[in-house]
Amino acid sequence: MFYGESMFSHRTDASKIAAAHLARFLETHDFGMVDCQMRTDHLASLGAREIPRQDFLERLRTLCQADVAPARWPASGQFSTGVELSRLNDSELPFSLLQFYSTSPYTCSYLPGETARSQVATPTHLITAEVYSELVRTGFRRSGVFTYRPHCDHCKKCIPVRLPVADFHPSRSQRRAWQTHHELRACELPLEFYPEHYALYLSYQSSRHAGGGMDQDSHEQYAHFLLQSRVDTRLIEFSDPQGLRMVSIIDVLSDGLSSVYTFYDPDRTGNSYGTFNVLWQIAQCRALGLPYLYLGYWIGDTPKMSYKTHFKPIEGLIDGEWRNLHDSD
């Protein structure tokens, strides 16, 4: 992070040249952002733009967590001046402009006693639906506008998984779940806050993940987690004549659907809502002509993730290659 205070020069437009060289220097040294403090027409002509305060705070928090080795500012005369000042002809834009940072270690939420790290893709405003599709294929997911993948020092147990929907054949229990709930009414709604969805979310968290922290989420935390998106995201509500039963957040990718999060009425024992929801998303992939359903991460040592391997043939991203997970055991 670089905080700009002022620019001044003896010659016309010299400050523009200095700013361009500074931006290139900061980019090559993995700086994520220049804080210009306030908007002026001059800064706008150099490419500066205003961003919402929440977006700024999120980026600042991400940059503060980046694992960056201490370094000295170069002495006078060490700045490179023979650099290209524009990348506008780069055929890989905007993907080539993304930067990736490793967070500091934090407590793993899946494996007791373990620490974890994430690799974070920034800046968020460049992660469009097309770019995000590419990132998902390389193992990334998102939480709100935060795009990440596991990047732990000594553990590779988090495996991204996806289902080739054309090859899927439901088991007997999966066919039974479909038959039980196939009359649920699915309705796509605007990606907005609905009090009844939030109430169901808290009920689900309290029943299925009590003590994990998410059962205490405020409505702002809930909205930040599920309702903030810069990609093609759909909110699907499932209901029956008695009322709301399930809510699912889904991202539409160039080669499939990505299951972001699903929560449902936990008070009906043996309801199989989760199984039905995956089957419903498989049907949507087929109807849209999309080959894959991305199901997030799978950890073999975590029972709550075991359901993902019940949908066969599930594929895992192992050593940079998508493979049949059962063949890789």
C-alpha positions as CSV (number, residue, x, y, z in Angstrom):
1,M,0.0,0.0,0.0
2,F,1.4,3.4,-1.0
3,Y,-0.1,6.6,0.5
4,G,0.3,9.6,-1.8
5,E,0.6,13.0,-0.2
6,S,1.3,15.5,-3.0
7,M,2.9,15.9,-6.5
8,F,4.8,19.0,-7.7
9,S,7.2,19.7,-10.5
10,H,9.2,22.4,-12.3
11,R,7.9,21.5,-15.7
12,T,4.5,21.0,-17.3
13,D,3.3,17.4,-17.1
14,A,6.4,16.2,-15.3
15,S,4.3,15.0,-12.4
16,K,2.3,12.8,-14.9
17,I,5.5,11.1,-16.0
18,A,6.6,10.6,-12.4
19,A,3.2,9.1,-11.4
20,A,3.4,6.7,-14.3
21,H,6.9,5.5,-13.4
22,L,5.8,5.3,-9.7
23,A,2.8,3.1,-10.6
24,R,5.0,0.8,-12.7
25,F,7.6,0.6,-9.9
26,L,4.9,-0.2,-7.3
27,E,3.3,-2.8,-9.5
28,T,6.6,-4.7,-10.0
29,H,7.1,-4.6,-6.2
30,D,3.7,-6.1,-5.5
31,F,2.0,-3.0,-4.1
32,G,-1.7,-3.4,-4.4
33,M,-3.0,0.1,-4.3
34,V,-2.1,3.8,-4.1
35,D,-4.3,5.9,-1.8
36,C,-4.8,9.2,-3.4
37,Q,-6.9,10.5,-0.5
38,M,-9.2,12.7,-2.5
39,R,-10.5,13.0,-6.0
40,T,-9.2,15.7,-8.4
41,D,-9.6,16.1,-12.1
42,H,-5.8,15.8,-12.5
43,L,-5.8,12.4,-10.6
44,A,-8.7,11.2,-12.6
45,S,-6.9,12.0,-15.9
46,L,-4.1,9.7,-14.6
47,G,-6.5,6.8,-14.0
48,A,-7.5,7.3,-10.3
49,R,-11.0,6.5,-9.4
50,E,-13.2,6.6,-6.4
51,I,-14.2,3.4,-4.7
52,P,-16.8,2.7,-1.9
53,R,-15.4,2.9,1.6
54,Q,-16.3,-0.7,2.3
55,D,-14.4,-1.8,-0.8
56,F,-11.4,0.3,0.3
57,L,-11.4,-1.2,3.8
58,E,-11.7,-4.8,2.4
59,R,-8.7,-4.2,0.1
60,L,-6.7,-2.6,3.0
61,R,-7.4,-5.6,5.2
62,T,-6.3,-8.0,2.5
63,L,-3.1,-6.1,1.9
64,C,-2.3,-5.9,5.6
65,Q,-2.6,-9.7,5.8
66,A,-0.3,-10.2,2.8
67,D,2.9,-12.2,3.6
68,V,5.4,-9.7,2.3
69,A,9.1,-9.8,3.2
70,P,10.5,-6.5,4.6
71,A,12.5,-4.5,2.0
72,R,14.3,-1.2,1.7
73,W,13.1,1.6,-0.6
74,P,15.7,1.8,-3.4
75,A,18.3,4.5,-3.3
76,S,18.3,7.4,-5.7
77,G,19.1,6.4,-9.2
78,Q,17.9,2.8,-8.8
79,F,14.4,3.5,-10.4
80,S,14.1,1.9,-13.8
81,T,13.2,4.4,-16.5
82,G,13.4,2.1,-19.5
83,V,10.0,0.5,-18.9
84,E,6.9,0.3,-21.0
85,L,4.3,2.6,-19.4
86,S,1.2,0.9,-20.8
87,R,-0.2,-2.6,-20.8
88,L,-3.4,-1.8,-22.7
89,N,-2.3,-4.0,-25.6
90,D,-1.8,-7.0,-23.3
91,S,-4.0,-9.8,-24.8
92,E,-4.6,-11.3,-21.4
93,L,-6.1,-8.2,-19.8
94,P,-7.6,-8.0,-17.2
95,F,-6.5,-11.5,-16.0
96,S,-2.8,-10.4,-16.3
97,L,-3.4,-7.5,-14.0
98,L,-4.5,-9.6,-11.1
99,Q,-2.2,-9.8,-8.1
100,F,-2.1,-12.7,-5.7
101,Y,-1.3,-12.4,-2.0
102,S,-0.8,-15.0,0.8
103,T,-2.5,-14.3,4.0
104,S,-0.8,-14.7,7.4
105,P,-1.5,-18.1,9.1
106,Y,-4.9,-18.4,10.8
107,T,-6.8,-21.1,12.7
108,C,-8.2,-23.7,10.2
109,S,-11.9,-23.9,10.4
110,Y,-12.0,-27.5,9.1
111,L,-9.2,-29.4,10.9
112,P,-8.8,-29.0,14.7
113,G,-5.4,-27.9,15.8
114,E,-4.3,-26.9,12.3
115,T,-3.4,-23.5,10.9
116,A,-4.3,-22.4,7.4
117,R,-3.3,-19.8,4.8
118,S,-5.1,-18.5,1.7
119,Q,-4.0,-17.1,-1.6
120,V,-6.1,-14.0,-2.4
121,A,-6.8,-12.6,-5.9
122,T,-7.0,-8.8,-6.2
123,P,-8.2,-6.3,-7.1
124,T,-11.8,-7.3,-6.8
125,H,-13.1,-4.9,-9.5
126,L,-11.1,-6.8,-12.2
127,I,-12.6,-10.2,-11.3
128,T,-15.5,-10.3,-13.7
129,A,-17.6,-13.3,-14.4
130,E,-15.3,-14.4,-17.2
131,V,-12.1,-14.0,-15.1
132,Y,-13.8,-15.7,-12.1
133,S,-14.6,-18.7,-14.3
134,E,-10.9,-19.1,-15.1
135,L,-10.0,-18.7,-11.4
136,V,-12.5,-21.4,-10.4
137,R,-10.9,-23.8,-12.9
138,T,-7.6,-23.3,-11.0
139,G,-9.1,-24.0,-7.6
140,F,-10.4,-20.6,-6.4
141,R,-13.7,-19.8,-4.8
142,R,-15.2,-16.7,-3.4
143,S,-16.8,-15.5,-0.1
144,G,-18.6,-12.3,-1.0
145,V,-16.2,-10.3,-3.1
146,F,-13.2,-12.1,-1.5
147,T,-11.7,-14.6,-4.1
148,Y,-9.3,-17.1,-2.6
149,R,-7.9,-20.6,-2.6
150,P,-6.2,-22.7,0.1
151,H,-2.4,-22.0,0.2
152,C,-1.3,-23.8,3.4
153,D,2.4,-24.4,4.2
154,H,2.3,-28.1,5.0
155,C,-1.2,-29.3,4.1
156,K,-2.9,-30.0,0.8
157,K,-6.1,-31.7,2.1
158,C,-8.5,-29.1,0.7
159,I,-9.2,-30.4,-2.8
160,P,-11.4,-28.4,-5.3
161,V,-14.1,-30.8,-6.7
162,R,-16.5,-30.7,-9.6
163,L,-19.0,-33.0,-11.1
164,P,-19.1,-33.8,-14.9
165,V,-22.9,-33.7,-15.2
166,A,-23.2,-35.7,-18.4
167,D,-21.7,-38.7,-16.7
168,F,-23.7,-38.5,-13.5
169,H,-26.2,-41.3,-12.6
170,P,-28.1,-40.9,-9.4
171,S,-28.0,-43.7,-6.7
172,R,-31.2,-45.2,-5.3
173,S,-31.1,-42.8,-2.3
174,Q,-30.6,-39.8,-4.5
175,R,-33.5,-40.8,-6.7
176,R,-35.6,-41.1,-3.5
177,A,-34.5,-37.6,-2.4
178,W,-35.5,-36.2,-5.8
179,Q,-38.9,-37.9,-5.6
180,T,-39.5,-36.6,-2.1
181,H,-38.9,-33.0,-3.0
182,H,-39.4,-32.6,-6.7
183,E,-42.6,-30.6,-6.1
184,L,-40.7,-27.9,-4.3
185,R,-41.2,-24.5,-6.0
186,A,-37.9,-23.0,-7.1
187,C,-38.0,-19.2,-7.7
188,E,-35.1,-16.9,-8.7
189,L,-35.1,-13.7,-6.8
190,P,-33.0,-10.5,-6.9
191,L,-29.8,-10.8,-5.0
192,E,-31.1,-8.8,-2.0
193,F,-31.6,-9.1,1.7
194,Y,-34.9,-10.9,2.7
195,P,-35.6,-11.1,6.5
196,E,-37.1,-14.6,6.1
197,H,-34.0,-15.9,4.4
198,Y,-31.8,-14.4,7.2
199,A,-34.0,-16.1,9.8
200,L,-33.7,-19.5,8.0
201,Y,-29.9,-19.0,7.7
202,L,-29.5,-18.4,11.5
203,S,-31.7,-21.4,12.3
204,Y,-29.6,-23.6,9.9
205,Q,-26.3,-22.4,11.4
206,S,-27.5,-22.9,15.0
207,S,-28.6,-26.4,14.2
208,R,-25.8,-27.6,11.9
209,H,-22.8,-25.4,12.9
210,A,-23.4,-24.3,16.4
211,G,-20.4,-22.7,18.1
212,G,-18.7,-22.1,14.8
213,G,-19.3,-18.3,14.8
214,M,-21.6,-18.1,11.8
215,D,-24.6,-18.9,14.0
216,Q,-24.0,-15.4,15.5
217,D,-23.7,-13.6,12.1
218,S,-25.3,-10.2,12.0
219,H,-27.4,-9.3,9.0
220,E,-24.5,-7.2,7.7
221,Q,-22.2,-10.3,8.0
222,Y,-24.8,-12.4,6.3
223,A,-25.2,-9.9,3.4
224,H,-21.4,-9.6,3.1
225,F,-21.0,-13.3,2.9
226,L,-23.8,-14.2,0.5
227,L,-25.2,-11.1,-1.2
228,Q,-22.2,-9.2,-2.3
229,S,-21.0,-10.3,-5.7
230,R,-19.2,-9.0,-8.8
231,V,-20.0,-12.0,-10.9
232,D,-23.1,-13.6,-12.3
233,T,-24.8,-14.8,-9.1
234,R,-28.3,-16.2,-8.7
235,L,-30.4,-16.5,-5.5
236,I,-32.9,-19.4,-5.6
237,E,-35.7,-19.8,-3.1
238,F,-37.3,-23.2,-2.6
239,S,-40.7,-23.4,-1.0
240,D,-43.8,-25.6,-0.5
241,P,-47.4,-24.8,0.5
242,Q,-46.3,-24.5,4.1
243,G,-43.6,-21.9,3.4
244,L,-39.9,-21.4,2.8
245,R,-37.7,-24.5,2.9
246,M,-34.4,-23.8,1.4
247,V,-32.2,-21.0,-0.2
248,S,-29.3,-21.5,-2.6
249,I,-26.7,-19.1,-3.9
250,I,-25.2,-20.1,-7.3
251,D,-22.6,-18.5,-9.6
252,V,-22.9,-19.0,-13.3
253,L,-19.6,-19.7,-14.9
254,S,-18.5,-20.1,-18.6
255,D,-18.3,-23.9,-18.2
256,G,-20.7,-24.7,-15.4
257,L,-22.4,-23.6,-12.2
258,S,-20.6,-23.0,-8.9
259,S,-22.5,-23.9,-5.7
260,V,-21.7,-21.0,-3.4
261,Y,-23.9,-21.9,-0.4
262,T,-27.1,-23.6,0.5
263,F,-29.1,-23.5,3.7
264,Y,-32.4,-25.1,4.6
265,D,-35.0,-25.9,7.2
266,P,-33.1,-28.0,9.8
267,D,-36.1,-29.0,11.8
268,R,-37.3,-31.7,9.5
269,T,-35.2,-34.7,10.3
270,G,-34.1,-36.9,7.4
271,N,-35.3,-34.2,5.0
272,S,-32.5,-34.8,2.4
273,Y,-32.8,-31.1,1.2
274,G,-29.1,-30.9,0.6
275,T,-29.0,-33.9,-1.7
276,F,-32.1,-32.7,-3.5
277,N,-30.4,-29.3,-4.0
278,V,-27.3,-30.8,-5.6
279,L,-29.5,-32.8,-7.9
280,W,-31.5,-29.7,-8.8
281,Q,-28.2,-27.9,-9.7
282,I,-27.1,-30.8,-11.8
283,A,-30.4,-30.6,-13.7
284,Q,-29.8,-26.9,-14.2
285,C,-26.4,-27.5,-15.7
286,R,-27.8,-29.9,-18.1
287,A,-30.6,-27.6,-19.1
288,L,-28.1,-24.8,-19.7
289,G,-25.7,-27.0,-21.6
290,L,-23.0,-26.5,-19.0
291,P,-20.6,-29.4,-18.4
292,Y,-19.7,-29.0,-14.8
293,L,-21.1,-28.4,-11.3
294,Y,-18.4,-27.0,-9.0
295,L,-18.9,-28.1,-5.4
296,G,-16.2,-26.2,-3.6
297,Y,-13.6,-28.0,-1.5
298,W,-13.5,-31.5,-0.2
299,I,-11.5,-32.7,2.8
300,G,-11.4,-36.5,3.3
301,D,-11.0,-36.1,7.1
302,T,-14.1,-33.9,7.5
303,P,-17.4,-35.9,7.8
304,K,-19.5,-32.8,6.9
305,M,-17.9,-32.9,3.4
306,S,-18.3,-36.6,2.8
307,Y,-21.6,-36.0,0.9
308,K,-19.8,-34.6,-2.1
309,T,-18.1,-37.9,-3.0
310,H,-21.6,-39.5,-3.1
311,F,-22.1,-37.8,-6.4
312,K,-20.1,-39.8,-8.9
313,P,-17.9,-39.5,-10.9
314,I,-16.6,-36.6,-8.8
315,E,-13.4,-34.9,-10.0
316,G,-10.7,-33.3,-7.9
317,L,-8.0,-30.8,-8.8
318,I,-4.9,-32.6,-7.8
319,D,-1.4,-31.2,-8.7
320,G,-3.0,-28.8,-11.1
321,E,-5.0,-31.5,-13.0
322,W,-8.6,-32.4,-12.8
323,R,-8.8,-36.2,-12.1
324,N,-11.5,-38.7,-11.1
325,L,-11.3,-38.5,-7.3
326,H,-12.1,-42.1,-6.7
327,D,-9.4,-43.2,-9.1
328,S,-6.9,-41.0,-7.2
329,D,-7.5,-42.7,-3.8
